[in-house]
Amino acid sequence: MSWYERGTDGLRNGAYYQASKALEQAIAIDGNYALARARLAQAWTELDYTDRAKDQLLAINRSSLTPKDILYLNAITATVRRDFTAAVKAYTDIAQMSPEDAQVYVDLGYAYENDGNSDKAIENYEKAIALNNGQYATAYLRAGIVYLRKQKTDKAVEMFNTAEHLYTAASNSEGVNEVLRQRGILFRDKGNYEEARVQFQRSLESARALNNEAQQITALIDLSYLASIQGFSAEAQKYAQEAVSFAEERHLENLAAGGLLELGNSFSSRSDFDQAEKYFKQAILFARANRVVRGMLNLGGLYIQTLRVDEGLPLVQQALAFFKEGNYLRSVSLCLTQIGRGYRRKGEYQAALQAFNEKLELAKQGNNQLVVGDSNAEIGAVLFDQEKYPEALDHFDTALKIYEGGSKFKIAFNKANRGNTLWRLGRYDEARTALDEAVAITNESKADYKQLIAFLDLIDGEILLSQRRFGEAQAKVNQAITLAGKDYVDVTIEAKYVLALIKAGSGGGKEAQTLSDEAVKMATGLGDSNLLSHALLAQAESALKANAADSALALALQAQQKFARGGQLESECLAWITAAQASKQLGDTAKADEQLSQARNIRSKLEQNWGAESFRTYTSRPDIQVYYKDLG
């Protein structure tokens, strides 16, 4: 096999570093080999060496090329420039000229894959398989990757197994390694972490035996990411540090950047956000092009997660512009996730929904069911914050159906979100079932789910508060505060104001004031509008119970304005009721009546928006019956 063929095979297999080395050899033998230079530019583009890629394209002499070679050159150049529509057209023209050439259909399938058209990608990979009498390993590998994205895991496993068999028969160890990696990703996404670890470890050992430097680094990064999502942060750090050191020793700076990103992720997963920030910034300094912007995306996402939203959003928006221009669809999707979360934190719900709906449309276009599920989960979270609980529940249900049989981590969080929505509608039994199922998953490995366990304790406390079981509620919320600590500030703030409401409801007005003051102080200046609004309402209720009616009135009206801006009808109604109670305590019955009238208007809108049945179960809640008694 010639160096050029080895290089193009490496490209199709995803072994970009090895492809670049083979293609450099081809050019060393023949400096006028135009297609080898074009393919080398493609390999370097995949490795983010964009300046080198541009230099190769400029060095190409087109004068002696055949019409077919010119089409290939146009197709490869379009791929390098990430103009995949043009690449699809060029490869389609080549396929018409050489309809029996299986390799062309793999190239065409890859162009469709990058252009977000999964169905056409698979169609062409299967055409390549048929033309090669079922003996084309690369076509099976690429088809498996697309089936994995489409959540058709049985088909993906079938394709990967056949690809591994064919690569092994051909003694193509690099191809086998890529199959191991993709199968590891499949197991990881399904939550089968031990099976994933076996695949990544086999890939690492094989790469070491072959002295394949790039695949060693990739395997270490995969093992780091796997350990990170399992909550094994020390192990994640070890693998990432090994990847970085190995890459730096061999002057593979761009691959080192990938290790630094995972090193940052490992610290982020253990809530050591200062260290995570340090490594994300280092990755930005090390990396080139795509990975620089990936570093910005990770850093911006970290800031949004830690409620430094105004710092994080501009970074992610910069990344989004870069990835959109370059047609990096997967990275565009990741950016939209962080942007949607940032706007949700800021209480800019329409902007958040716009980002998540754009992500959903991209996922539908690419027939990527897992991302369709993720998009529905994120939309559900926005609707939950808007207190549109019946709509939120529909989206959580849609996500859960897609997640079935997949990642236990996603299933656990989704069940927690469903339970948190159901109890607010007064559907306590259904909520309990969903929450118990989430707890059962966390019990399998508590280290993986520290944040979720704290969140579940908090939900339990809120349910007990809504049932006016104050003593039990207090125990659960205190447990949540202990678990959340300083690591999960949003859980801690919410738990503080819920504890204030428990104290206020059970006669501890002064203590309630202290707790709610702490919650408001913590929430002020952070980038989460919803947390601050609810903390202010808790502060108003606490002041009311402590007979500080002036403060209670001012705080309730401040909260009411925030809820009105967010379209949060349930809480706006409660804020008007609290304001009316404060006015009544101050002896201003006319103002109290006016505020109760406002509450009744909002309550009517709430019933209309939710529907009669959801509103009926909601008003069966013991706490809502107490709130609404003044409304008649």
N, C-alpha and C positions, 0 to 999 in steps of 0.2 A: 504493500500500500504506500502511495506517495505521501510526502509531508503535507501537501495540500489536502488530500483526502482525509488524512488523520485530523488535520485542523478543522475541516468542515464537519467531520463526524463529531469532534469534540464540541463544536458549537451547538450542534443539534442535540447532543446529550446534556448540555448545560455545564460541561467541563471547560469553562472559558479560559482559565489560566493555562491549562494544558494545550488548548487550541491555539492560544497566542504563541506558545513556544514552537509548536509544529509549523505554524504559518511563517514564523520568523525564519525557520530553517528553509522553507520553500523559497522565500525571497532571497535568502543568502545564496541559494543555488542559482536562482534566476531573478535578477533585480527588476526585470521588466514584466514580471508575472502580475498582471493587473488584478485578476480576480483574487490572487493570494493577498495582495495589499488591501483590497476591499474587505475580504473576510477578516484580515487582521484588524482593520478598523472596527469591524463589527465586534470582534472579541474584546478589544480595548474599550469600546463603548459599554459593553456589558460589565466590564470591570471598573467603569467610571473614569478611565483615562481619556477624557474627551479631547484634550489637546493633541495627544498622540494619534487619536483616531482621525482628527481633521488633517494632520500632517500626512498621514498615509493616503487619504483621499486626494489631497493636492498633488501627491507624487505620482499618481496614476497616469499613464500614457494610453489614451484611447485609440490612437491612430491605427493600430494593427488588429483591433478587435473585430470578431465576427458579429453579425446582427444578434445572435443568441447570447454571446458574451456581453454585448452592450445591455441587453435586457437584464442579465444577471447583475451587471454592475449597477444598473438603475435600481434594481430591487434591493441590493445590499446597501447602497447609498441611502435609499429611502428608509431602510431599517435603522441605519446608524443615526439618521436625523429624526427617527421615531415618527416618520410619516407613514404609518402602517397601511393607510388606505392606498397610497401609491405603491407600497410594497406588495399588497394583495393584487393590484392590477398587473404589476410587472411579472409576478410569479404565475398569475393566471395565463398571461400571454406565453410564458415559457412552457407551461403545462400543455397548452394547445399545440405548441411546436413539438413537444416530446411527451405525448400522452402516456407512454409506457415507462417513463422514468419515475420510479417510486420516490427518489430523493426530492424531486421537485414538489411532490405533494406534502412531504414533511415540511419543507420550507414554506409552502403556501399555508399549511395548517398553523405553523408558528406565527406567520404574519396575521392570520385571523385571530389567533390566540391573544396576541398583543393588542389587537384592535378591539378586543372585548367581545368577539363573536365565538363563543364556545362551541355552539352547534356546528358551525362551518369548520372550525378547527378539527373537531372529532371526525367529521365527514371526510376530510382530506387525509387525516392520519389512517383511517380505516381503508381508504382507497390505496394508500401506500402499502399497508399490510397485505391487501388482496393482490396487488401487483407483484409483490415479492413472495407470494405463496405462503404467507404467514411466518416468514423468516426474518422480518425486519425489526430488530430489537428496539431501535430508536423510536420507531413509530408507536410501538406498544408503550414505551416509557412516556412519551409525550401525551398519548391518549389517556394513560393512567393519571397523569398530572391534571389534565382537564376534568376527567371524571371526579377526581378528588375535590376540585373546586366546586363542582356541581353537586357535591354531597352524595354522589352515587358510589358509595364506598365498596360495594361488592364488585362492581365493574372495575374500579380502580385497583383493587387487590388482584383481580384476575389479570389485568394488563401488566401490573408490576411483576407478578409471578412469571408470566410468559417472557417478559423482557429479561428478567434475571436468568432464566434458563438459557435463553439465546445468547446473552452476553457471556455466560459461563462457558457455553459450548465453543464460543469464538475466542476464549481466553482474553476477553476485554474487561480487565479489572476496573478500569475507570468507569465503564458503563455499569458494572455490578454495584460499585460504590454509590453511584447516583440513584440507583434503584433502592438501595438500603436507606439512603437519606430520605427519599420521597415516601417510602413505606413508614419510616420513623415519624415523619410529619403526619401521615394518616393516623397512625396509632395515637400520637400526641393530641391531635385535634379531637379524637374520639374519647380522650380521657384514659386510654390504656397506656399509662405512663411507663410501666415496666417493659412492655413490649417495645415501646418507642426507644427506651434506653438501650435495649439489646441491639436494635438496628443501628443506632448512632454509634454504639461502642464497636460493633463489627466494622462499620465504615471507618472508624478511627484506626483500628488495628490493621485493617487492610491497607489504608493509606500510609501508615508507618512502614509496613513491610515493603511497599512499593517505593518508599521515599517520595511520595506525592505530597509536596509541601502544602499546596493550596487546599487539597481535600482534607489534610490533617487539621488545618485551621478551621475549615468549615465544620468539620465534625465536632471539634472542641466548642465552637460557638453554638452548634445545635444542642450539645449536652448542657451547656451553660443555660440556654434559654429554657430547656426542659426542666432543669433543677429550679430555675427561678419561678416558673409558673406553679411548681409543686410546693413552693415555700421553703425550699432548701437553699437558702441564700448563701451560706458559707460554701457549699459545694458549687453553686453557680459562680461565685466569685473566683473559686479555684480554677475552674475550667476556662473562664474568660481571661483571667490573668495569664494562664498558660498560652492561650491563643495569641494574646497581645505580645508576650515575650517572644514567642516563636516567630511571629510575623515580623517583629522589629529586628530580630537577629538576621533575618534573611532579606531585609530591606523591602518588605512587602507592605508598605505603609497603608495602602488602601484597604488591604485585608486586616491590618491591625486596627483600623478604624471600626470595622465590624465587631471586633472583640471588645473594643472600648465601649461601644454602644451596649453590648450585652453586660459588660462590667457595670455600667451605669444602671441598667435594668435590674441587676442582681441586688444592688444597694437600694434601689427604689422599692423592690419587693419586700425588703426588710425594714422599710420606712426610714432608711438613713438617707434622707433627701439631700443633705449637704454633699455627701460623697457621690451620690448619683449625679448631681449637678456638675460636680468637678469632672467626672469621666465623660459626660455628654459634651462638655466644653472642650475636653481634650480630643474627643473624636472629631469635632468640627475642625480643630487645628490640623489633625493628621490627614483627614480625608480629602477626597477630590470630588467635585461635581455632585453627583447624586447622593453620595454618603455625607457630604457636608450638609446638604439640605435635610437628609434623614436625621442628622444630629440636631439640627434646628427643630425638626418636628418632635423628636424625643424630648428635647429640653423644654420646648413650648408645652408639650403634653404634661411634663412633670410640673411645670408652674401652674397649669390649670388644675391638676390633681391636688396640689397643695394650696389652692385658693388664691394664687398670685395670678389671677386671670388676666389682668391688664398687661402684665409682662408676657404671659404665654401666648395670648391670641395673636399679636402681631408677628411673632416668630412662625406660628403655624400658618398664618395667612400668606407670609412670604414663601413658605415651603409649598403651599397649595398652588401659587402662581407658577412656580418653577415646574412642578410635576404636571400641571395642566398643559403648559406649553410643550413639555416633552412627551405628553401622552402616556405618562406612567400611571396607568389606571389604578393599580393596587395602592400605590402611594397616595393618589388623589383621594381614594376611599378612606385611608387612615387619617389624612388631614381633615376631611369632612367630619369624621368622628370627633376629633379634638375640638374643632371649631364649634360643632353643635353642642358639645359639653360645655365649652366656654360660655357661649351665649345662654345656655340653660342656667348656668351658675349666676350670670348677670341678670337673669329675669327677663331677657330679651327672647321670649318664647317663639315668636314668629320667625326670627332669624335662625334659631336653633332648629325648628321644624323644617325650614327651607334647606339647611345643610343636610339633615338626616334624610329628607325626601330625595335630595339629589344623590346621596349615597345609595338609597334604595333603588332608584332608577338605574344607576350604574350596575348594581348587582343583578337586577332583572335583565338588563341588556346582555350581560355576560353569563346569565343563567347560573349565577353563583348563589346557591341556596343558603349556604352558611352565612354569607354577608346579608342576604335578605332577612334571615333570622336576627342577626345583630342589629340591622337597621330598625326592624320592628321593636326590638327591645329598647333601643335608644329613643324611638318615637314615643313608646309607652312611658318612659321615664319623664319626658317633657310634659306629656298630657297629665301624668300623675302630679307633677309640680303645679300644673295649671288647675288641679283638682277636678279634672274631667275623668273621673274614675271609671265609669263604664267604658269609655273609649280606650283608656289606658289598658284596661283589662283585656279588651279585644286584641290589642297589639302584643301584650305579654303572652296570651294564649297562642297567637300565631307563631311567635318566636319559639315557644315551648314545643310545639308540634315539629318544628324544623330541627330543634336540638335533640329530640328523642333518639337515644342510642349513641349520642355524640359526647361532647365534652361535659363531664360531670360538674366542672367548675361553673360553666354557663348555666346548666340546668339548676344547680343549687341557687345561684343568684336570681334566676328567673322565678323560681318557686317562692323565694323570699319576697320578691317584688309583687308577685300575685297575692301572696298572703297579706302583705302590707296594704294592698288595694282592697281586697275583699272585706277585711274587718272594718275598714272605713265606711263601707256600704252596709254595715250591720250584718254581714254574712259570716258570723263568727265560726261556725262549724267548718265551712269550706276553707276559711282562712287557716284554721288550726291544722287541717289536713295538709295543706300546701306547706305550712311552716314546719310541721313534723317531718315531711319528706325532705325538706332542705336540711334540717338538723341531722337526719339519718346520713346524708351525704357528708356533712362536716365531721361526723363521728368517725368516718373511715380514716381521716387523717387531719387531726385538728391543726397541725402546724401549717397546713395549706390554706386554712380558712379563718385566720385570726380576725380579720376585719369583718367577715360575714358573721362569725359567731357573736361578735360585739353588736352588730346590727340586728341579729335575730333576738338577742336579749333585750335590746331597746324596743323592738316591735312588740315583744311579749309584754313589756312594761306599759307601752301605750295602750295595748288591748285591755289590760287590767285596769288602767286609769279610766278608759272609756266605760268600763263596767263598774267603776267607782269602788274597786277593791284596792284601796289605797296602800295598805300594808304590803300586800304581795307585789303591787306595782313598784313600790319603792325598792324592794329587794332586787328585782330584776334590773331596774334602771341603774342602781348602784353597781351592779355586776357589769353592765355595759360600760359605765364610766371607767371602771378599773381595767377592763380589757382594752378599751380604746386608748386610754392614756393620752400621751402627746402625739402618738403616731397617726391617729385618725381623728383629726381636729373636727371634721364635720359631724362625726358620730358623737364626740364629746360635747359639742355645743348643743346639739339637739337633745341629748340626754340631760344636760343641765337645765334646759328650759322645761322639759317634761317633768323633771324632778321638782322644779318650782311649782308647776301646776298640781302635782301630787300634794305638796305641802300646803298650797293654797286651798285645795279641796278638802283637806283634812284638818284645817284650822290653824296651820302654822304660817300665818301671813307674813310675819317678819322674816322668818327663815326663807320663805318663798321669794320675798323681795331680794334678799342677798343672792340667792341662786340665779334668779332671772337677771339681776344686774350683771353678774359674772358672765352669763350667756350673751347678753347684749354687748358687753365690753369685748368679749372674744370675737363676736361676729362682726363688729364695726371695723371697717377698713379692709376686711377680707372680701374676696370676690364672689360671695354667695348671697344674692339678694333674698332668696327664699328663706334661708336660715335667719337672716336679720329680721325679716318681717314677722316670722313666727316667734322669735325671741322677744320682739317688741310687744306682741299681743300677750305673751306669757307675763311680761313685765307689767303690762296694764292690769291683768287679772290679779297678779300678786299685790300690786299697789291697792287695788280695790279691796282685797281681803284684809289688808293692813290698815284700812280706813284712810288711805291717802288718796281721796277722791280726785283732787285737782290733778295729781300726777297721772292717775288712772285714766282720766278723761283725755288729757293731752296725748298720752301714749297710745290709747285705743284709736284716736282719730289719725295719728301718724301711721299706725299699722293699717287702718282702713284705706288710706290713700295709696299705700304700697300695694295692697291686695287688689284695689280697683284697677291700678295700672297693669297688674299681671293678669287680670280677668279671673281672679281666684274667688269665685262667688261664695263658696262655703265659708272661708275664713273672713271674707268681707262682712258677711252676715253676722258672724260671731263678734267681730270688732264693733259693729254698730250696736249689738246687744250690750257689750261691755261698756261702751260709751254711754248708753242710755242708763245703765245701772249706776254709773259714776255721776251722771247728771242728777239722777233721782236722789243719790246720797248727798249731793250738794243742795238739794231742795229746789232744783230747777225742773219742775214737772213738765212744763211746756216743751223744753228742749228734749227731755227724756221721751216724751210722746213723739216728737218729730223724728228722733233717732230710731225709735222702735218702728215707725212707719217706713223708714229707709230699710230697716232690717227685713220687714215683711215684703217689700218690693224685691229685694235681693233673693229672699227665700222663694218667691214665685218664679223668678228667673231660673233658680237652681233646679226646681222641680221640673220646669219646662225643658231644661238642658239635659237633665239626667233621665227623664222619663218617670212615669208614675210609680212603677214597681221598684226601681232603684231608690227613689226618694222615700218610698214607704219603708223599705228595710233600713235605710239610713236613719230615719226618724224613730225607729224602734230602739236605737242605741240609748242606754240609760243616761249617758252624759248629754246627749242632744235633747232628750226630754227635759232635762234640767235647764239647759240653755234656752230652749224654746218656750218655757212655761210663761214667760212674760209676753210672748207674741200672740197668745190666744189660739 
